[in-house]
Amino acid sequence: MESIKIRTHIGDDGILQIQLPSEIANQELDVVIVFQPVIPEPSHRAKTPQELGYSHRFLENVIGSWEGEPLERPEQLSFENREEIQWPTS
């Protein structure tokens, strides 16, 4: 069994036209049609600081404003060696 996923438009006449690969020509097929209306995807545009509720000068006021002691990354711990997972064989 093979499946093909397509997105198509159904016109006012309600006719669905599907063109299949030529490799399956001259064969009998059982065809199952499952349909779902396409829901428009939301815009993936990043919101501006103003849209997020910040002042238009927010970034100018906070960038570089750390006034405490210098931040330092502590020494990293060694990597923990664990036993290898043994998968059952059948």
C-alpha positions, -999 to 999 in steps of 0.1 A, spaced: 0 0 0 13 34 -9 0 68 -1 4 102 -18 -3 135 0 -14 164 -22 -29 198 -17 -54 208 -43 -83 232 -49 -118 220 -56 -137 243 -79 -174 253 -78 -183 222 -97 -170 200 -68 -148 179 -91 -115 166 -77 -89 158 -104 -60 136 -94 -31 127 -117 -12 96 -106 23 85 -115 25 67 -149 41 36 -132 6 26 -119 -11 28 -153 -32 -1 -164 -39 -14 -129 -69 -18 -107 -66 2 -75 -86 6 -43 -86 43 -36 -94 59 -3 -100 96 -1 -96 114 33 -100 151 31 -95 180 55 -101 217 49 -69 237 48 -66 261 78 -46 292 69 -13 292 89 -7 321 112 19 346 102 54 336 114 65 372 115 83 382 147 64 406 168 79 440 175 88 451 210 58 474 209 34 445 199 48 426 230 40 456 252 75 471 256 85 507 250 101 515 216 133 524 235 133 492 257 164 476 240 183 508 241 177 511 278 187 476 288 215 465 264 248 468 282 233 479 314 247 452 338 261 471 367 271 442 390 303 422 393 316 407 360 298 375 350 321 345 347 313 309 336 324 284 362 346 255 353 326 227 336 322 194 354 336 162 337 313 141 315 296 113 334 303 79 319 273 56 320 267 20 312 256 12 277 220 3 273 215 -34 264 185 -39 241 169 -73 242 174 -94 211 147 -116 197 
